[in-house]
Amino acid sequence: MSRLFASGYSCLAAVMLITFVFVTEAFAEGGAATAQFVFGSASLVRADGSSVPLTRGNEIGVGDSVTTGADGRVHLRFTDGGFVALTPGSEFRVNAYSYSGKSDGTERASLALLKGGLRTVSGLIGKISQQAYEMVTRVATIGIRGTEYTVVYAEGISGSVGHGRIEVCNAGGCLEVASGESYYVKDEKTKPARADK
């Protein structure tokens, strides 16, 4: 799976819903994440619809989207220490985010992979409350258990877990995926299944 991920999968119109429950509040004192690494073409689309080329140091806030071109790769670092690496041909959005810098019950995040692929490592929000973190697509929902994992759009969605556990759920049912295992989701109605790497 990691080989396929590194080569930058071609993206087809299949989607997945990955859930780690985060809700809609922006971290009041700045953006949700910062672009730490930008290679090739990448854009930042603000919540108001305006678009600028993404550069290192740009803040990404609630409602903002990051898109990478055919040669683009981006690394994002969230204020809770979480990390997202986007492959070429991806679109990623911050639906909601709230983190005050401490565990006070308000920490939440909702992220969305709209196309392409990513590798992510959960930050303190996922460690404080697994129910306060979600990653969304149209095919399935994934809940975390303290985790590093990948998600890639192709014919459906596939990925693997590098550390920890995830739970992949959709209308067809749920599948728990442990470290070293891979998963595949054909569509939003077919139960997620384990896959060969």
N, C-alpha and C positions, 0 to 999 in steps of 0.2 A: 504494500500500500504506500509506504513511504517513497518508493521509487516512482510510482505513478504520480504521487503528490508533487515530488520535486520536479518532475518533468512538465508540470503545469497542464493537467487534464484539459481536454476540450470540454466546453460547457454546453450541455443540451438543456432543453426546456423541461427539466424535471426538478422537483424541489423537495426540501425537507424542513421539518419544523424541529428544531433542537431546543429543548427547554431546560432552563436552570432558573428559576423564577426571579426576575428583577422587575420593578415597577417604575412609574413615570415621575421622577423628580430629578432635576439636574443638580449636580454638586454646585452649590451656590457660589463657590469661590473660584470657579474656573471651569475649564472643559473636563470632559470625561477621560480623554486620552490625549497623548502627544505622539506625533509621528517621529519615531526615532531613526528610521532608515527608509529612504525612498530611492528606488532604482528604476530607471526607465520612465515611461509615461504613467502618471497617476493624477487624479483630480479629486478635489474636495468640493462636494456639493452641499452648501449650507441649507439649513432648514427652510430658509426663505426662498430657495430655488436658485440663488446665485452660485456660480461655479468658478473656481480658481485652480491653477495647477497646484498640486500638493507638494510641499517642500518640507524638509526636515525642520522640526520645531513647531510646525502648525498644530494648533489645538483642535481637537474634534469634540464637538458638544452634542447635546441631545438633539436628535432630529437630523444630524449631519450624516452624509454618506461619503464613503471613500471608494473610488473605482480605480482599477488598474488596467492599463492597456495590454496589448499582446506581449509587450516586453517589460511590463511593470511588476515590481515587487515592493511591498510596504510592510514595515513592522510598526505596530502601535503598542505603546505602554500606557496602561490605565492607572488612574491615581491610587487604586488599591493594590497595585503591583501586578495585576493581570497583564497578559501578553497575547497579542494576535498577530500572526504573520499571514499576509495575503499573497496568493499566487497570481500569476498573470491572468487577465480576463476575469477579474472578480469584482463583485459589488457587495459592500458591507455597510450596514447602517447601525447607528446607536439609537434605539427606540426610546430608551429611558435609562437614567443613571443617577444614583445618589450615594455618595460616600463622604462622610464628614471627617474621616481620618481616624475614627475610633468606632468601637462596637456600641451603638446606641439604639439599635432597632430600626433605624431609618435607611440602612444600607440596602440598595436594590440596584439591579441592572437588567436591562432587556436589550439583547443584541440580535442582529439579523444578518444571515448570509443569504443574499438574493441571487447570486450566481457565482461560479468559480470555485475556489477552494481556500481553505485556511488551516493553519495549525494554531492551537491556542493552549495556554496554560492559565488555569483559573487563579485569581488573586485572593485577597483577604475576604472579599464579599462572599465568595463560594465557600471559604473555610469557616466564616462566622455563621453563615446560614445557607445551606445547600438549596433551600427553597427560595432564596432571594436572587437567583441567577437563572437567566434563560437565554438560549440562542434559538432564533426562529427562522424556519423556512416553511414551505408549503407541504412537505411530505411527512414529517415526523417531529416529535418533541424529544429533546435529550435533557435529562437531568443529570447533574454531576455528583460525584462522590469524592471531590478533591482530586483534580484531574489535569492531565495533558492528553489532548486528542486531536484528530484531524477530521475534516468534513470536506468532501469533494462532490460537486455536481458532475454527473455524466449521464448514463441511462438510469435515472434515479439518483440516489445518494449513497455514498460509501465512505468509509473511514476506518480508523484504527485508534486504539487507546495505548498511549505510551506509558502512562502512569495513572494509578487510581482506577476508578470505575465510572461508567456512564450508564444511564438508562434511556434507551431509545423507544419512544412511544408514538403511536398514531392510531387511527381508527381500527386497524387490524389487530392491535395488541402491543405488548411491550417486550423488550429484550434487554437484559442486563449484559453489558460488555465489560470484561475485565482487562487489566494490563496485558498487552501482548496479543489481544484478540482484535478481529476486524468485524465489521458489520456491513450490511447492504439493505437498502430500502428501495423497492421497486417503484412504489407510488404511495399516495396517502392512505390507501385502503388495504394494502398488502402488509401483513405483519413483518416487522424487521427480522432479519435472519443473520446468523453468523456467516462470514465469508472467509475464503482463503486469502492470505496476504498477497 
